[in-house]
Amino acid sequence: MLLTTLPTTLIALLPLATATAFHRSIPRPRAIEQEQPLATPSPVKWQPTETYKKRGVISDISGDVNSILGSLGSDIPSYVASGVPNFFQNFPSGASVQSSLGLNDSQVSALPTQVLNIPGYGNWTDQGWSLRFHGNVFKQPNITQDKLDDLANVFLIGTSIQALPPSQASQARNLTAEIFIIQQSNQNVTFNLSPAPTAGASGEQGGGGAVTPSGGNQTINFPDPTTSEGDFDAFVPINGTGLEDGNSTSDIQRMNVYTEGDINGNATAYLVPPNGLTVISDIDDILRVTQIYEPAQGLLNSFARPFVPWMNMPEIYANWSRSIPNFHFHYLTTTPEQVTRNYMDFIYKTYPGGSFDDRPLNFSDVNATLSIRKFLLNKIFETYPHRKFVLVADTSNSDVMRDYPSMVTDFPGQVQCIFLRNTSNTDPGDRFPYDTSGFKGVNPDQYMFFVVPDDLTNLDIVNGHCLNSTIKQNVTFSEQGLPFGLSKKSAGSHLTASNVWIFAAALGAMGWALGL
């Protein structure tokens, strides 16, 4: 009898025990209902669930990558399996921060107002240029170092801020302070625009595939007050004096965007013409070493250690910037707004300058987190219906594996290439399977699973030739990356017996692998 109710990874482990299995049937184990987590407040005492003690082997035979191992009594949340780490969830609200620190409204009012200004992109319309402004308005309370240390230690696994080198301890405190902020609703924001001479590091003078316009100086009053979470996000028409019309140029024009009243609220925006190529790139584990699938290392790499490029990816992007005419770089991360500054600083020092997207505060729960990538992809695809897009990420994100191939069918003719780093093939710490079923029916010359950055060299991206024929693909259009190189299909083909020894051996092997 085929075992059709076990999680996929259990099935992958079953062949280990088949040689000595007892040949007798047993009743099917009774299904145990998944316990629902309780919602808890998130003041200063807030603590995330410590999922690192129970590493995830997720998904059952039905192919639900985001299911939880309820039958094993596990509390592994779906977002760990989705490349969205625990420490990126359930950040405290501004009201919780204010309450837990004992601040009254007068004390909050006395704090300086700050603006997170995220690099935007502009499009050409019948009325001229329209530029997207987006970001967040907030206040940062004064928190003592002792309390910051206590809060920072929540994010560190197997160490403490006191045990870190001074530079890493300082970064951990700064990032923690960026998380515990008080968002400001109903605020009006004003921006000053001017030509931008440089942006990013790409090996090309000025950085990125963009030019400096001769004019464009102006003041923009954002039309709407900030939301209850302090967010602002809208396309606003701008004056085109001194700017090239989008229907008469193929150049991407680069503009400085200064926020009035906050010297730190500056960004670079990109006026992108209707036609051409745009690369939409994820950041974690594709442009920088994060190890999002190993929580202890992922936390250190995100909160304490300096950001480090993944291998020679900066060279690959620099070459694209130099060799592909008017290549628009857009960086899309599902990292929440509060911790975006480090990402933007890293990108602009290491990669070509480009526009940016992150997760706004109104996308805060797990389901919203897993839908934000598709929401942001749809926004930029709809903004540029005549541009073609190159999508870059890695296999550790279930939303990438679902959303990237779906863009091929949702926006016919707009996806030029899809490049995915196979993290489970290169990093033994990535034990999560990935689902390639979405690529069934996609032109195999249109996508590539790669191992190292050099696999991306000598490709004719402009003409849509995206496959390096020397790189073995081995795409089964099913769940892959299971132990011993199995896919769901290959694992299923080995199942011919049902007995208690097989089940116990599989459970034992899983417990060993997870450290349960």
N, C-alpha and C positions, 0 to 999 in steps of 0.2 A: 504494500500500500504506500503510495506516495505521501510524504509529509508535506502538507500544503498549508500548515498553519504556523510553522516556525519562522522566526526572523531570518532574514537572508544570511546573516553572518553565522548563525547557528548552523544553517544548512551547509555553508561553505566549510565548516569545521567537522561535519559529520563523517566524511570519508576517512578521517584519521582513525576512527574506531571501527570501521567496517570489517577489518581483517579478523577481529576477535569478538565480534558482536554475538550476543545470544539471539537465537532465531526463534523468538516467541513474541507474540503480539501483546501489547498492553493497552489498557484504555487510554484514550486521548486525555491529557491533563485538562482539568477544568480551567477555563479562562478566568483570569483575575482582572477585575475592573481597574482601570488606571485611576489612581488617587489624584484628585484635583488640588492643585496648589492653592494655598490661602493668600489672599492679597494682604500685604502688610504696608504700613506707612514707611516713608523714607526720609526721616530727619537725619540729624548728625549720627544717630545710633544706627542708621541704615547699614545693612550688610547684605551683599549678594549671596546667592546660593553657591556653596563651594562645590561645584560640579567636578572639579579636578580629581576628586577622590574616586569618581566612578566614570571612567572614560567611556566614550560612546561607541557602541557597535549598534548601528541603527538600521531600521528598515525591515519590514517583513516581506514574505514571498509575494505580496501583492504590489510591491514596489513603492511603498510609501516611505520615501527617504526621510520625512520629517516626523515619523511616528516615534513614540517613546516606548522603552522596554518595560511597559507596564506589567507584563507577565513575569518579569524577573524582579518586580518590586523596586525598579530603578527610578530615580528622580532626575534622569538626564533630560534636560529640556530640549525642545526641537531646535532652538536657535544655535546650540553648540554644533549640531550636525549640519547647520546651514551656513557655517562660516561667519556667524555673528556671535562673538564671544560674550560670555556672561558679564564681563565688566563693561560692556557697551549697552547694558539694559538697565531700565528702572533707575536712572539718575534722579536725584531728588528734585522736586519742583522748587521754584523760587519761594513759594509760601512756606514750604517745609524748611528750607534753609533759614529764612527769616525767623520763623518760630523757634527752631532749635537753637539758634544763636541768641535768642532773647532780644532781638532788635525791634524797636518800635518804628512806626512810619516816619517819624521825624528823623531818626537816625539813618534810615534808609535813604530818605530824601537828601540828606547831606552828602551822601556818597557820590562821586563823579559818575556821570553816565558814559558808558562805553558802547562802541558799535563794532560788531563783527561784520565786516564788509567782504563778501565772497566774490572772487573774480567772475564776472558775468559775460554773456555773449549777446551780440546784437544781430538782428536780421533786417533785410531790406524789404519794405512793404510799399504799397501803392502811395502811401503818404510820406515815404522816406525812411530813414533809419529809426529803428526801435530797439532800445537797449534794456536788457534784463538786469534789474537791481535786486539783490537778495542777500539776506543776512539776519542778524539778531541784535536787539538793543537790550542791554543788561547793566546791572551794577554788581561790583565785586566787593563783598564785605571784607572787613579786616579780620582775619582769623589768626589767632596766635600760632606760633610754630609748633607748640606742643599739640594743639588740637589738629593742625594740619598733618602732623606726623601720625596721629591716631587714625585720621581719615585715610591717609595714604597707605597705611599698613593693611587696610581692608583689601586693597587691590594687589597685594604682594603675596605670593605663595612660596612657602619654604624659606622666607627671608623677612627682613624688616627694613624700614628706612634707615634705622640706626646702623645696620650692617652694610649699607651700600656705600660705595665711594662718594665723596662729597659732591662731585658733579652730578652723579645719578640721583642722589638724595635731593639735590636742589631741583632737578627736572621733575622728579616725582611730586614734590611740594607744589611747584608751579602748575603742573597739570591738574592736580587735585583741586587747587584753588580755582581753576577754570571750570571745574565741574560744579562746585558749590557756589553758584551765582544766583542772583535774583533778577529774573527776566522782567522787562519793563513793557507793559501794555500801553496802548493808546498814545504812543509817542510819534511825533513828526520828525522825519529825517530829511536832511538837505545834503546834496552832493555837488561838488565842483569838478568839472571835466576839463582835461587838457591833454595834448598829445603826449604819448609815452615813448621815450627814446629807447628804453631797454625793458626786458622782462624775461626771466628764465635763463637757463644755462644750456645751450644746445650746440655749441661749436659754430654757430652762425652769428654774425654781428647783430647785436640787438636781442638775440634769443628768440627762438620760436619762428615759425613761418609767418611773420607779420612785418608790417612796415609802419613807420611813424608818419601820421598825416600832417599836413601843413597847418591845420587849424582844428576847430572843434571846441574851442574854449567856451564854456557855458556853465550856468548854475541850474541844477534840477531839484525842484521840490517834489519829493516822492508823494504821489497823490493820495495815499491812504495811510492812516495811523497804524501802528504795529498791532499785531494780534494779541490775544490774551497770553500767548507764550513769548511775546516780544519779537516775533518774526515779521519780516516784510519780504515780499516776493511778487514782482510784477514787471511786465514790459512797459517801458515809458518812451514815448516819442521824443527824439532829441533833435536839436537844430543841426542841419547838415552843412552849415557854412564852414568852408575849409576842409570838408571831408569829400572823398570820392564817392560818387553815387554807386550803390551796390549793383545796379544793372549795367554799369559801364566799366567795371574793374573786376579783376580776379584776385586782387590783393586783399589780404586780411589786415585791417587797420587797428592799431593798438592805442588805447586811451587810458590815461591815469584817471582814477575815480577817488577823489578825496572826500571824506565825510566831515562836514562842518562840526566843530566842537569836540573832535576826538582825533588826536594826532596818530593814534594807532589804527584808526578805521579807514585805512587806505587799501586800494586794490587796483588791479589792471583788468580792463575789459577789452573784448575783441569784437570788432564789427566784421562779421563773416558774410561774404557774398552768397547768393543763392546756389551757385554751382561749385563743385570741387569735392575734395576728400576731407573727412573729419575722422580722427581716431578717438574713440571713447575708451579710456583705459581705467581699469581698476588699479588700486595702489598696493594693498596688502598682499604680500607673497607673490607679487608679480613685478612691482617696481622697488619694493623694499622688503627686507627680511623681517617677517612678523611671526611666523609659525603660529598662526591663529588656531591651528588644530592641536597645539600643545599648550594648554592654558598657562602653566607656570612660566614658560618661556615667552608666550605671547604677551603676558602681563608685563614682564620685565622689558621686553622689546618695545612696548607701547608706552609705558609709564616712566621708565627710568633710563634705559640705555639710549644713546644717540641713534637716530634712524640711520640704517645702513642700506645702500642699494643692493638689490639682488644681482649678484655676479656683474656682468658687463651690460646690463640693460640700458644704462645711460648712453653707452656707445651706440646701441641699436637705435634709440630714439633720436640721438644727435644725427645719425646718418639719415634717418627718415626726414628729419627737418631740413637737412642740406640737399637731399636728392629728390624729394617729392615736392613739386611746386605748390606753394600756397596750402600746405598741409596744416589744417586746424587741429590743435591738440586740446582735448577736453578730458578732464580727470573726474571720474565719478566714483565716490566712495560712499558706503553706507554707514561710515563713522558719524556719530551724532555731532551736531554743531559745536557743542561745548569743547570738543577736543580737536577741532579742525585746524587751529592755527599751526600746530606742529607739522601737520601734513602739508599745508600750503608752503610753509617755510622750507621744508625738505624738498618739495617739488621744484620750487623756483630756484633753489641752489643747485639742483642736480639734473633736472630734465628741462626740455623746452617749455617756455612760458605758454600758458593756456588757460582757458576758462575752467570752472570748478563747480562741482555739485557735491553736496553731502546730505545727511539726513536731518531735515528740519525737526523742531521739537514737537510738532503735532503728529509726527510719526514715532510714537514712543513705545507702544506695546509690541509684543513679538510678532503678531500677525501683520501689523503695519510695517515693522522693520523688514519683513520678508517680502513686502510688496513695493517698497520704496524704489528699488532699482528699476523695476518695470515702469513705474510712474515717471521717473526721471528720464529713462530711455525714450518713452513715448513723447515726452515734452520736447526733447531736442530733435527727434525724428520729424515730429509734426511742424516744428519751427522751420526746418530746412527740407521740404519735400523733394527738392531736386538734387540735394547733395547725396553722396554715397559715404558709407560709414565702415570703418575698420574697428572691430570690437576685440578688446584684449583683456584677459583675466586669467584665472586659474581654476582648477577643478574642485577646490575645497569648498566652494560656495554652491549650495543647491539652487539658489535663486539664479545664479549665472547659468548653470547647466539647463535650467528651464527657460529663462528669459532670452538668452542670446539666440538660440535657434528659432524661438518663436518670432523674433523680429524679422526673420527671413520671410515668413508667411504673412505676418501682420503688415509689413511694409515692402511689398514686392519690388525688387530691383534696387533697393536702397542699401542692402548689406553687401559690401564689397568683399570683406574677409572676416573670419573669426579665428583668433589665435588664443589657444588655451594652454597654459603651462600645466602639465600633468604632475601635480605635487605628490601624489601617492607613488609615482614611479621614480621620484628623485629624493624624497624625504621620508625616511623610515618612520618618522614621528607622525605622519599622516595616515591614520588607520581608517579613515572614513571612506566608504565607497562613494562613487559618483555615477550619475545616471546619464547615459549617452542616447537614450531612446529618442530625445527631441531632435537628434540629427538625422533620423531616418527620413529619407526623401530629400535631404539637402544635398546639393551638388558637392561631391567629395573634393573637388578642386577649390571649393569656397571656404574650407575650414581646415585647421591643422592643430592637433595636439602635439605640443613640443616639449622638449626636455631641458635644453639649455638655450640661452639667448642666441647663440650663434646659429641655431636652427632657423632663425628668422632672416638670415642674410641671403642675398642673391635671389630674392623673390620679386616677381613683377606685380607689385601691389596695384599700381596704377591701372593695369589691364586685367586685374582680377584673378591673377594666377597666384594662389595663396598656399599651395601645398609644396613642401620640400620633399621630393620623391625619395630621398635617402632616409627619411625619418619614418620608421614603422608606425602605423596608426593603430591597428588592432582594435577597431571600433566594433563592438558587438550589438550596439543599439539596445542595450539593457544596462542593468546596474553592474558597474565594474569597480576595480580597485579592492576587491575582496581578498582575504588571505590566500596565499599560494598562487596568486595570479588568476584566480577564478573570476568569472563573471556570473551573473544570476543564471544565465542559460547553462553554462558549464557546470555550475553547482547543482542545478536541478537535475541534470542528466545522470548524476551519480546516485540519486536517491531511489533505492529499490527495497529497503527494509525499514521496519519500525519496531524498535525495542528499547527497553529501558537503558541498556548499556550505552547505546549510541547517544541517547539523550543526555545521560549523565556525563559521558565523556565530553560531549560538546559543551555542556554547562561548565565543566571543570576547565576546559581549555579557554573558554571565554573569561571565566573568573581570573585565571592566571594572566591572560592578556590585558585585562582591565585593572589588575591589581585590587580586585574586590576582596 
